[in-house]
Amino acid sequence: LPADDLILPFKLESADVRGRLVRLGPAFDMVLSQHDYPPPVARLMGETLALAAVLAATVKYDGGFNLQAKGSGPVDLVVADVDSEGGLRGYARYDKTHFDSGEEPEYSIPRLMGTGHLAFTVDQGPDMDRYQGIAELQGATLADCLHAYFRTSEQLQTAIGTAVSPQSRAAALMVQRLPAAKNVLDSAD
């Protein structure tokens, strides 16, 4: 990622919490400059890029990380790829006629994407199996969909939030509760 973009890992030892903060500026702007997305689609693209970056930053891989949402709505595909060197790219496919009225639809996953699913895939390189997680498009944002995935899977307790501004800025924050460390004294006989 360019220097103005940021991935900040953190850990709060006293609270058994870890997380990642992602802020995208130039990387998001570069994706937007290659497409003429209407504002709701641009916002969805920003959320997708920020979520892909924050999720990719939590796993070790020598390959690629892909976040993809497919739906039945006017935006039927949004995808972001992160490579192990920090490269980021994204694309959204949408029905242009839906946005031609000049009226900006309410930003929500049900209105923009309809029903469908969100999938993330970690390609860990040629000697490792791929890992994929899939969640239904349930919630107002893609972050809500991922939050539901983590809540129902056997993962760490996880909270995810995003923010996207019209000035080509996007951010994601992921916080995870770590399993409580065992006290060494408790296991001694």
N, C-alpha and C positions, 0 to 999 in steps of 0.2 A: 504494500500500500504506500502511496506517496506520504511524505513527511507530515503533511497537514492532517492526514487521517490518523486515527488512533485506535489501538486495541490495548486496553489497560487491564491486566489481570490483578486481582486483589484477594487477600485472605484475611479474615478476622479471626485470629486464633482463639480469643476469649469467647467467641460466640459460635465456634465450629461452623463458620460460613465462608464460602469462597464465591468468586464471581468474575465476570468480565464486563467491562464497559467498552463499547465500540462507538466511535464517532466518525462519520464519513462526511467529507466535504468534496474535495477534488475527485475522489473515486466515484462518488455518486454523480457529480456534475459531468464527468466523462461519459458515463452511461447515458445520462439524459441528453447530452449534446449529440449523440448518435441517432436519436429517435425524437419524433415530435409527439410525445405523449400528452394527452389532455391531463389537466391537473389531478383528477382522481387516480388515473393510471400511473402518473409520475409518483404520487404519494405511495401507492401500492408497491411500485418498483423500489422506492427508498426503503420501505419496511422490509421487503424481501432481501435486499442487499445487506442491510444492517443485521437481520436475523441470521443470514448465511454466515456473515463474518463472525458474529458472536458464538454461534454453534461450532464453526470450524476451529475457532481458537481454543475450544475445550478438548479437542481430540488430537492425538498424534497420528500423523499420516504422511505418507510420501506419495502423493497422487493428487486426488481431487475431492472436493466436498461440493455436493449439489443439493440445492433446496428448490423444490418445484411444487407449484400448486396448479391443479387442473380443476376446472369447474364448468358448469353449464350456463354461466351468465355471460354478460357482454365482454368480460375479460375471461377468456377460457384457458389461458396459460400465462404463468409468470414464473420465471426461472432465474436463479443466481448461481454462479459457479465461483468457487474459491480454490486456487491451487496452493500447493504446499510452499511455494515461494511468495505467497501473499497476493498474487494476481486476482482481480475481481472483475467479473463481467455479469451482465444481466440482460434480460429480454422479456417483454410482455407482448402477448398477442391479444388483440381486442377488436371488437366490432366498431369501426370508426363511425358508422351511421348512428350508433347509440349515443355518441357524444357530440354529434353535429348540431344539436338544437341550441347549444350555447348555455343551456341550463346545466349546472353542475350537480350531478346526483350526490346523494348522501354517501359519505365514505363508510362503507361497511362491507364485509366479506359477502353476506347474503345478497346485497344489492349488486355488487360488482362481479362476483364469481359464482353466485348461485350455490348449488350443491356440488360436492366433489371431494377431493382429498388433497392433502399436503404430504409430501414425501421428502425425506432427506436421506442422502446416500453418501457414505464415506467409502471412497476407493483408497485403500491403504497401500496400494502398490501391487506389483506382480506376484509377490510371494504370500500375500494375505487375502483372506476372503473379504468381500464387500459387506458392509453393514447397512441396513436400511430400516428406517422408522417411518411409519405411515400413520396419519391422523386424519379424521374427517374434518371438513371445513365447517366447524361449529364455533361460533363466536363472532364478535364484531370485527376483530383484527386477526391477522396471521399469528401474532403473538398469543392471542387467546387460544387459537387452535393448537399451538405448540405447548402452551401451558396445560391444556387438557390432555395432551399426549403424555407429558411427564407425570401428571397426576394419576393417570391410569396405568402407566407402565411401572416396572419395578426399578425405576431410576431413583436418584436422590430427589428429595423435595426441592422443587425448582420453581422460581418465579421469573417471568420474563416480561419486559415492557419495552415499548418502542416510542419514538417521537420522530416526526418528519416535518420539516418546514418547507415552505414554497421556495426558499432561497437555496435549494439544492443541498440541504443538510439533513442527515438522518443519523439516528442513534439507537442503540439497543443496550439494555442492561439485563444481565442474567445473574441471578443470585441462587446459590444452592446450599442447602444445609447438609453438612458432612455427617456421616455416622459418628456418634459419640465415641471418642477414643476410650479404649479400656484402660483402666487404671492398673498399672503394673502391680501395685501392692495388693489389689483385689484378687489377682490370680495366684499369688504366692500362698503356699501352704504353711 
